[in-house]
Amino acid sequence: MHREMTPQEERFWRHAISNDRLAMTFLKNQSMHGQDFNKMARGLPITVCCEAAGLYHNGGVMCGRCGKWAPKAKTHKLREHLNGGWYR
């Protein structure tokens, strides 16, 4: 079931995927090759340091904003973060 995002969810969505050139480059590259941008973004892990979208690296998640690395077990996906309401 698809629904519209609330203003708070949309604000967090922008926070999570903006100002991170590494994640945005990955998403744009994937969308140019036929992947759904929003679906790919929802599948990105959220970093523990900035609550931003990160990328998997060396068995963990690397934050493109601050460069910190966290073990994969300490992160979750953007869709889980929004569905759980943890952005509030």
SEFI-840728 format. One record per residue (C-alpha): x, y, z; residue in three letters. Coordinates in steps of 0.5 Angstrom, whole numbers. Layout:
// residues N
       u       v       w   residuo
       X       Y       Z       Ala
...
//
This chain:
// residues 88
       u       v       w   residuo
       0       0       0       Met
       3       7      -2       His
       1      13       2       Arg
       4      20       2       Glu
       9      23       7       Met
       7      27      12       Thr
      11      34      13       Pro
      16      31      18       Gln
      17      25      14       Glu
      19      29       8       Glu
      23      34      12       Arg
      27      28      15       Phe
      27      25       8       Trp
      31      31       5       Arg
      36      31      11       His
      37      24      10       Ala
      39      24       3       Ile
      42      31       2       Ser
      48      34       3       Asn
      52      27       2       Asp
      55      27      -5       Arg
      57      20      -4       Leu
      50      17      -3       Ala
      47      22      -8       Met
      52      20     -13       Thr
      50      13     -12       Phe
      43      14     -13       Leu
      43      18     -19       Lys
      48      13     -22       Asn
      43       7     -20       Gln
      37      11     -23       Ser
      41      13     -30       Met
      41       5     -30       His
      34       4     -29       Gly
      33       3     -22       Gln
      28       7     -18       Asp
      31      13     -14       Phe
      26      13      -9       Asn
      26       5      -8       Lys
      34       5      -8       Met
      34      11      -3       Ala
      29       7       2       Arg
      34       1       2       Gly
      40       5       4       Leu
      42       5      11       Pro
      42      10      16       Ile
      48      12      20       Thr
      48      13      27       Val
      52      19      28       Cys
      48      24      23       Cys
      42      20      22       Glu
      44      21      14       Ala
      44      16       9       Ala
      50      12       9       Gly
      53       6       4       Leu
      56      -1       6       Tyr
      63      -1       7       His
      68      -6      10       Asn
      62     -10      14       Gly
      59      -4      16       Gly
      56       3      14       Val
      60       9      12       Met
      57      16      13       Cys
      59      20       7       Gly
      58      27      11       Arg
      62      26      17       Cys
      66      20      15       Gly
      65      16      21       Lys
      64       8      20       Trp
      59       4      24       Ala
      58      -4      25       Pro
      52      -6      20       Lys
      49      -9      26       Ala
      48      -2      29       Lys
      44       1      23       Thr
      38       0      20       His
      35       2      13       Lys
      32       9      11       Leu
      25       5      10       Arg
      25       2      17       Glu
      27       9      20       His
      21      13      17       Leu
      16       7      19       Asn
      18       7      26       Gly
      18      14      27       Gly
      25      15      29       Trp
      26      21      26       Tyr
      22      25      31       Arg
//
